[in-house]
Amino acid sequence: MKAAIMGYGVVGSGVGKILRENADIIAAKLEEPIEIKYVLDLRDFPGDALEDKLTKNFEDILNDDEVKLVCEAMGGTKPAYDFTKRLLEAGKHVVSSNKELVATYGFELLNAAKKANVNYLFEASVGGGVPILRPLWQCLAGNHIKKVYGILNGTTNFILTKMYNEDMPFEQALALAQELGYAEKDPSADIAGADVCRKTCILASISYGKHIDPAQVQTQGIEDIQIRDVAYAKANGYEIKLLGYCEKLESGKIDAIVSPFFVPKENQIATVSDVFNGIVVVGDMVDEVFFYGRGAGSLPTASACVGDMIDCAMHADKRKNFGWGARDKDFVENHSACQSRYYVRGTGDINAVKKALGEVAFLSLQGAPLDEVVFLTEAAQESELDARLAAIENFQIEAKIRVLT
């Protein structure tokens, strides 16, 4: 089957490498190879193994009837959305690693694929090399998904791991991540949680059948995590992790959020360190399933892309039943109305805290100042808890972090 790659950066070049070096096992599965006819990129790659396939003209791919399959690894939504939609409408299968594109326009592109009777697959958009979307759609299809959550960004997990294991301040850990190539020069999409938000939207859309837009998901990053809070977590049996979290509520709506969490050490997610990803799925029949692996990088992410390409080639004449329905602006509950436990650190009078909040679990840390008050709340609505905390006389809140239960 003739194919094209759009975008020849980290992921696209990895796709080319896998298709060349593992051509034998791919051909054995398909009874024919996947042959790259075009590589679309505005840059030149002198000496590259696919240099003779390079084109700067998208129309070369669109108008070539021999090309039946395209891997989109461009990133962003412009021009990726327009290119992808036109390819699908032209009857070409498309696979993608582009989480921003899928999270924003997934429903529209899936609908275009359905109308043209072709496939639009994007396993690589969540978890890199960790298989999660296909297992959710196929292997766990007999379950109502009660919740799905996990570590979905290797950069932030690397930073939090350094803070936890080496008492490294946030700024120093971020600088190290940039030095090692784990964080971009502008790391805002990672550390502010936007990357995790997009992946959480895709997981929620697959799990619950409606397009979840990033604007519907309350998102908080790790910029405000202090080494002091990491020390309290370590001393009291917790780790701090940035999680994408979604859960089906009794009302039929879902709670979807991106936020740092205090994670109990006995939870498998707490064991996921450095640049690795880990995802937990809880189904009503299967109970808890855990997925773990490299969530980014050229070859792990490209591996997922190539897996989708093989799947498309296997279903070249028949569209897979895959995807979700339209947006529903009321489907995601306002998180401030959802129940959660919280870690709170502040300064003030412990007796005033006890009087205002009743039963809370106070945490200790060797050498802590006498006026530092730290505790875990019972489950409460965030809006209600904030009102009660604000009413405590002479109590200054320094940090508030959700607790995973």
C-alpha positions in Angstrom: 0.0 0.0 0.0 1.3 3.5 -0.9 1.4 6.0 2.0 2.5 9.5 2.9 3.9 11.2 6.0 2.9 14.8 6.7 5.5 16.4 9.0 9.0 15.0 9.3 9.9 16.0 12.8 10.4 13.8 15.8 7.4 11.6 15.2 7.3 11.6 11.4 10.9 10.6 11.0 10.3 7.8 13.6 7.4 6.5 11.4 9.7 6.5 8.4 12.4 4.6 10.3 10.0 1.9 11.6 8.4 1.4 8.2 11.9 0.9 6.6 13.6 -1.1 9.3 10.6 -3.3 10.2 9.2 -3.7 6.7 9.6 -7.4 6.9 7.3 -8.0 9.8 4.8 -5.4 8.6 4.6 -7.0 5.2 4.1 -10.4 6.8 1.1 -9.1 8.6 -0.4 -7.4 5.6 1.0 -9.6 2.8 2.3 -6.4 1.2 4.6 -3.6 2.5 3.5 -0.1 3.4 5.6 2.0 1.0 6.2 5.7 1.6 5.7 7.6 -1.6 5.7 11.2 -0.2 7.1 13.0 2.9 5.5 16.5 3.3 7.7 19.1 5.0 8.8 22.6 4.3 12.4 21.8 5.4 15.1 20.0 3.5 16.7 16.8 4.8 19.9 16.3 2.8 21.3 12.8 3.2 18.1 11.4 4.8 17.0 7.9 3.8 13.7 9.4 2.5 15.2 12.5 0.9 13.9 11.5 -2.5 10.3 11.3 -1.2 10.2 14.9 0.0 7.6 17.3 -1.3 6.6 20.8 -0.1 3.2 20.6 -1.9 0.3 19.0 -0.1 -1.6 18.7 -3.4 0.9 16.0 -4.5 -0.5 13.8 -1.8 -4.1 14.8 -2.1 -4.3 14.3 -5.9 -2.3 11.0 -6.1 -4.8 8.1 -6.3 -2.1 5.6 -5.5 -1.8 7.1 -2.0 -4.4 5.4 0.2 -3.0 6.1 3.6 -1.5 9.2 5.3 0.2 9.7 8.7 -0.3 13.2 10.0 2.5 14.2 12.4 2.4 17.9 11.9 1.2 19.1 15.3 -1.2 22.0 15.9 -4.5 22.6 14.1 -3.4 24.8 11.2 -3.0 23.5 8.5 -3.4 20.0 10.0 -7.2 20.3 10.3 -7.8 21.4 6.7 -5.3 18.9 5.3 -6.7 16.0 7.3 -10.3 16.8 6.4 -9.6 17.1 2.7 -7.7 13.8 2.7 -10.6 12.0 4.4 -13.1 13.5 2.0 -10.9 12.3 -0.8 -11.2 8.7 0.5 -7.8 8.3 2.1 -7.3 6.8 5.5 -5.5 9.1 8.0 -3.7 8.3 11.2 -2.5 11.0 13.6 -0.3 11.7 16.7 -1.8 15.2 17.0 -3.6 15.5 20.3 -4.5 19.2 19.9 -6.2 18.4 16.6 -8.1 15.4 17.9 -9.1 17.1 21.1 -10.4 20.1 19.2 -11.8 18.7 16.0 -12.0 15.0 16.6 -15.8 14.7 16.1 -15.7 16.7 12.9 -12.9 14.5 11.5 -14.4 11.3 12.6 -17.7 12.3 10.9 -15.8 13.1 7.7 -14.2 9.7 7.8 -17.6 8.0 8.3 -19.1 9.8 5.4 -16.2 8.8 3.1 -16.1 5.2 4.5 -12.5 5.5 5.6 -10.7 5.4 8.9 -9.3 8.1 11.1 -7.2 6.6 13.9 -5.1 8.4 16.5 -3.7 5.9 19.1 -0.5 7.9 19.3 -2.3 11.1 20.5 -2.6 9.8 24.1 0.2 8.0 25.9 2.7 7.9 23.1 3.7 4.3 22.8 1.3 3.2 25.6 -1.7 1.4 24.0 -4.9 2.9 25.6 -7.5 4.1 23.0 -7.8 0.8 21.2 -8.1 -1.2 24.5 -10.8 1.3 25.7 -12.7 0.9 22.5 -12.3 -2.8 21.9 -10.9 -4.8 24.8 -13.0 -3.0 27.4 -16.1 -2.5 25.2 -18.3 -4.6 27.5 -17.7 -2.3 30.5 -19.3 0.9 31.7 -16.1 3.0 32.3 -16.5 4.3 35.9 -13.3 6.4 35.8 -10.1 6.8 33.8 -7.1 8.8 35.1 -3.4 8.9 34.8 0.0 10.6 34.2 -0.2 11.8 30.6 2.8 14.1 30.3 6.4 12.9 30.8 7.9 16.4 31.2 5.8 17.3 34.2 6.3 13.8 35.7 10.1 14.1 35.3 10.0 17.5 37.1 7.8 16.2 40.0 10.1 13.1 40.3 13.2 15.3 40.7 11.4 17.5 43.2 10.3 14.4 45.2 13.5 12.2 45.0 16.2 14.9 45.1 14.4 17.9 46.9 15.1 19.9 43.7 13.1 23.2 43.4 10.7 23.5 40.6 12.7 26.0 38.6 15.9 23.9 38.8 14.0 20.7 37.8 12.4 22.5 34.8 15.8 23.8 33.7 17.2 20.2 33.9 14.2 18.9 31.8 15.0 21.5 29.2 18.7 20.6 29.2 17.9 16.9 28.7 15.4 17.7 25.9 12.3 16.6 27.8 10.9 20.1 27.9 10.6 22.7 25.2 12.2 26.1 25.3 8.7 27.4 25.9 7.3 24.7 28.3 4.0 26.3 29.0 1.8 23.7 27.3 3.3 21.0 29.5 3.7 22.7 32.9 0.4 24.6 32.7 -1.5 21.4 31.9 -2.7 22.1 28.4 -1.1 19.0 26.9 -2.7 16.8 29.6 -6.0 18.5 29.1 -6.1 17.6 25.4 -5.3 14.0 26.2 -7.8 13.9 29.0 -10.5 15.1 26.5 -9.7 12.3 24.1 -9.8 9.7 26.8 -13.1 11.0 28.1 -14.6 11.2 24.6 -13.7 7.6 23.9 -14.9 6.4 27.3 -18.2 8.3 27.5 -19.3 8.7 23.8 -19.5 12.5 23.5 -16.9 15.0 22.3 -15.3 16.7 25.3 -13.8 20.0 24.4 -10.7 21.3 26.2 -12.7 24.4 27.2 -15.0 22.2 29.3 -12.1 20.8 31.5 -10.9 22.7 34.5 -7.1 22.8 34.1 -4.3 23.5 36.6 -0.6 22.8 36.1 2.3 22.3 38.4 3.9 25.9 38.4 2.7 26.5 42.0 3.9 23.2 43.5 6.3 24.1 46.3 9.1 21.9 47.7 7.4 22.3 51.1 4.3 20.5 49.9 6.5 17.7 48.3 8.1 17.3 51.7 4.8 16.9 53.4 3.7 14.3 50.8 6.9 12.3 51.3 6.6 12.3 55.0 3.0 11.2 55.1 2.8 8.4 52.5 1.9 10.3 49.3 3.5 11.5 46.1 2.4 14.5 44.1 1.4 13.8 40.4 -0.2 15.8 37.7 -3.2 13.8 36.6 -5.8 13.9 33.9 -8.9 12.6 35.6 -12.5 11.8 34.4 -15.2 10.0 36.2 -18.9 9.1 35.5 -21.2 10.7 38.1 -24.5 9.3 39.4 -26.2 12.2 37.6 -25.0 10.8 34.2 -22.6 13.7 33.7 -18.9 13.4 34.0 -16.3 15.1 36.2 -13.2 15.9 34.1 -10.2 17.8 35.5 -6.5 18.3 35.1 -4.8 19.0 38.4 -1.9 18.1 40.7 -3.0 15.4 43.2 -1.7 13.9 46.4 -1.5 10.2 45.4 -1.3 7.5 48.1 1.9 5.5 47.7 -0.1 2.2 47.4 -1.7 3.4 44.2 0.1 2.1 41.1 0.1 5.6 39.7 2.5 6.7 42.5 5.1 4.3 41.2 5.3 6.0 37.7 8.4 8.1 37.7 10.6 10.2 35.3 9.3 10.5 31.7 7.0 7.5 31.9 3.2 7.6 31.6 0.7 5.5 33.6 -3.1 5.2 33.0 -5.7 3.6 35.2 -9.1 2.5 33.8 -11.8 1.3 36.1 -14.7 -0.6 34.5 -17.8 -2.0 36.2 -16.9 -5.6 35.1 -13.2 -5.7 34.7 -12.5 -3.5 37.8 -9.1 -1.8 37.6 -6.6 -2.1 34.6 -3.3 -0.3 34.5 -1.4 0.8 31.4 2.3 1.8 31.6 5.1 2.8 29.3 6.9 5.6 27.5 4.5 8.4 26.8 6.6 10.3 24.3 9.7 10.2 22.1 10.2 9.5 18.5 10.0 5.7 18.3 7.5 5.0 21.0 5.0 7.5 19.5 5.8 6.4 16.0 5.2 2.8 17.0 1.6 3.7 17.8 1.3 5.6 14.5 2.5 2.6 12.6 0.2 0.3 14.5 -2.7 2.5 13.3 -1.3 2.4 9.8 -1.3 -1.4 9.8 -4.8 -1.4 11.2 -6.0 0.9 8.4 -4.3 -1.3 5.8 -6.0 -4.3 7.2 -9.4 -2.5 7.0 -8.6 -0.8 3.7 -12.1 -1.6 2.2 -14.1 -1.3 5.4 -14.4 1.5 7.9 -13.9 0.6 11.6 -16.7 1.5 13.9 -14.7 3.9 16.0 -15.3 7.3 17.5 -17.8 9.4 19.5 -20.8 11.6 19.3 -21.3 15.4 19.2 -20.5 17.9 21.9 -22.9 18.5 24.8 -22.1 21.7 26.7 -23.9 20.4 29.8 -22.2 16.9 29.9 -19.2 18.0 32.0 -20.1 18.9 35.5 -18.6 22.1 37.0 -15.8 20.6 39.1 -16.4 23.0 42.0 -19.7 21.1 42.6 -18.0 17.7 42.7 -16.8 16.0 45.8 -13.1 15.7 46.6 -10.6 15.5 49.4 -8.0 18.2 49.7 -4.5 18.8 51.2 -4.3 22.2 52.8 -1.2 24.0 54.1 -1.4 27.3 55.9 -0.4 29.4 58.9 -2.6 30.3 61.8 -4.3 28.8 64.8 -4.9 25.0 64.7 -7.8 25.3 67.2 -9.6 27.7 64.8 -9.2 25.2 62.0 -10.6 22.4 64.2 -13.6 24.6 65.2 -14.3 25.5 61.5 -13.8 22.2 59.8 -14.3 19.6 62.5 -12.7 16.2 61.7 -9.6 16.7 59.5 -6.4 14.6 59.4 -3.5 16.8 60.5 -0.1 16.1 58.9 3.2 16.5 60.6 6.7 17.3 59.3 9.9 17.4 61.4 11.0 20.9 62.0 7.8 22.6 60.9 7.1 26.0 62.3 4.7 26.1 65.3 2.1 28.2 63.4 2.1 26.0 60.2 -1.1 24.0 60.0 -1.4 21.2 57.4 -4.2 18.8 57.0 -6.3 16.5 54.7 -10.0 17.3 54.5 -12.9 15.0 54.3 -14.6 14.8 50.9 -16.4 18.1 50.1 -17.4 20.3 47.2 -14.6 22.7 46.4 -16.9 25.7 46.5 -18.2 24.8 50.0 -14.7 24.1 51.3 -13.3 27.4 50.0 -16.1 29.2 51.8 -15.4 27.5 55.1 -11.6 28.0 54.7 -12.1 31.7 54.0 -14.2 32.1 57.2 -11.4 30.8 59.5 -10.1 33.8 61.4 -6.3 34.5 61.1 -5.7 31.6 58.8 -3.6 32.2 55.7 -3.8 29.5 53.0 -0.4 28.7 51.4 -1.4 25.7 49.3 -4.4 23.5 48.4 -4.0 20.3 46.4 -6.6 17.6 45.6 -6.2 14.1 47.1 -6.8 11.0 44.9 -9.2 8.6 46.5 
